[in-house]
Amino acid sequence: MRSSGGLAATGGCGRVGSPRLRSRQSNNFTANVSGVGGSARIAISDVAFKGASLDEVKAVVGHEVGHYVLHHVWYSVAVLSALAVLFFFVADRLYPRFARVFGCQAPLSDPAGLPVLVFMMSTVALLAQPFVNTLRRSNEIEADRYSLETVNLPDALASALVKTAEYRDPPPHPVQEFLFYKHPSVERRVRSAMEWKAADN
């Protein structure tokens, strides 16, 4: 099995600062990459380690290394930072209106107005969720493609994805997927892997 560092090198980022592989306790078949630079690591659930074949682990690691190589962590930081700036702008402009609706006389600088700010923050987060989830799904598709192109185990990637169907609805309604899903549906991702396999052969 190629190490995560070897997969990262394939993507042109070299071995320095490539993510380290770790296990973590979970009842689900999951994996994720977190951190940047020397702190980057890939965590795969104990369930995945125990219930997956070697090829499935390779395919999953390839997917997570894809997130690292394609700088998806930094994209997430940029998006969350932009949302924070948007919230502060909205709060500065609209706080007086929301405060009047709630019957609050406190100015923006007064801690007594915190419940109004929390409501505004929740509203902005709710409205931004479909946009953020769309970006996350796009990142997942790119990471799947990276795994397919570097590890070249479409069947293993597909079978690993099927195992996540235990806690993800494989064929969600399109509206449900658009609004709430951070990952593309299992059905869509498996189909993409098989289409890639057919095209590659």
N, C-alpha and C positions, 0 to 999 in steps of 0.2 A: 504493500500500500504506500502510495506517495504521501509524504508528510504534508501538513498544511503549509509549511514553508516552501516545499517544492511546488505546490499548486500556485502559491502566490508568485513564485519566481516565473512560472509559466505566463502569468499575467503581466509581467514586466515590472513588478514592484520589488523584486529581489527578495533575499531571505531576511535581511535586516528588518526587524520590526514586524515580521509576519506573525499572524495570530497563533497562539498556543492552543492545543486541544485539551479540554477538560470535560469531566462528567459532572452532572448535577442531578439532584433528586427531583423527580417529577413523576406523576402518574400518567403523563401523556407522552406520545412519541413526538418529541420536539427537539429543536436545536436553534441556537442563535449565536451571532457574533456581537461582541461589545468591546468598547474601548478603542483607542487609537494609538498608533505608534507602538512603543514597547509594551503598552498595557493591553493591547488587543488580545482577545482570546475567543475561542469557539467553545461553547458549552453544549454538550449533547446529553439528553436525559438518560438516566440509567435504564429506563424502559427501552429506549432506542438501542443502546449498546447491547442489551440482553436479547432483544427481540428482532434485531436486524441482522441481515447477512453482511459479510465483509464488503461486498459490492454496494450494498445499500448505504453502509457507513461512508464509503468512498464518495458516492454520489451526493450524500447530504453534506459532507465536509466540503466538497467542490462547490456546492450551492452557497454555503456560508462564507467560504473564501472569496466567492464572487462578490458578495456584499462588501467585503473588505477591499478587494482590488478595485472595485468600481466606485469606491468612496461614498457608499450609501450612508454611512454614519455621519459624514460631514454634511450630506444633503439634508439629513434629518435635523441636524443642528441648525442649518441655515433656515429651514422651514419653520422650526419652532421659534427661532429668533425673530423671523419676519412676523409671525403671529403675535409675539409679545409686543413688538413695535405697533402692530395694528391695534391691539387691545388698548395700549396706552393712548394712542391717537383717538380711538373711539371714546375712551373714558374721559379724556380731556374735552372732547367736543359735546358729548351727549350726557355726561353725568348729571347736569342740572335738570334735564328733562326726565330722566329716570328717577331722580330723587323726588321730583314733584309728584310723579305717579305713585310713589310709595309713601308720600306724605312726609318725606324726610327734609328737614331744614338745614342739615349739616352740610358745610362746604366739602369739597373734594379732599381737602387736607385734614379734615376732622375724622378721627377713628370711628365716630358714630356712623359715618357713611359707609363703613366696610360691608354691611349686608348688601347695599346697593351695588357696590363694586363686584362682589362675589356673584350676584345675579347677572351683571353685565358680562363678566368673564365666562360664566357658564353659557350664556347666550352666544357669545363669539365662538366658544369652543364647539358648541353644537352645530352652528352654521358652517364652521370650517371643517368639521369631521369628514364629510364626503370628499372634499378636496384633498385633505391629508391622506385619507384612505386610498384615493386614486393614485397618488404618488407612491404610496407604499406598495400597492399592487403592481405598479410599473417596475419598481425595484425588484420585487419578487420574480417577475417575468425575466428581467435581465439576469438575475442570479441563477435562475434555472438554465438559461441559455449558456451562461458561463460554465456551469457544471457539465452540460452536454458537450460543449466544445473542448473542454480541457480533460475531463475524466472519461467522457464518451461511454457512459453506461445508462442509456435511456431506459432500458427495462428495469434496472435497479432503482433509478430515480422515480419511475412510475410506481413501482411496488412500495417504495418508502412513502410516497405521497398517499397511496391508498390506505396505509396504516394510520394516517392522520385523520381519516374519515370518521374515526370513532368519536372525535370531539368537534368535527367540522362537518356541516351539512354538505355532502358532495355536490348536489345540484340545487343551490339556493335560487330563489327568484332573482332575476336581474336587478330589480329595484333594491331588494334586500342586500345583494352583493355590493351594489354601488354605494349604499348608505352606510353599511355597517362592517363590511369585510375588509380586513387589513391585508388579506392574502386573496389571490384569485381562487376560484372554486377548485376543489380537488379534481373534479371532472375536466375542467378547462386545462389544468396543468398537465394532467395525464395525457389528454388528447394532444397537447402541444409536444410533449416528449415523443409520442408515437409518430406524429407528423414529422418531427425532426429526424427520427430514426429512418422513416421511409424515404425522406429526401436525401439523407446521407448515404443510403444504400443505392 
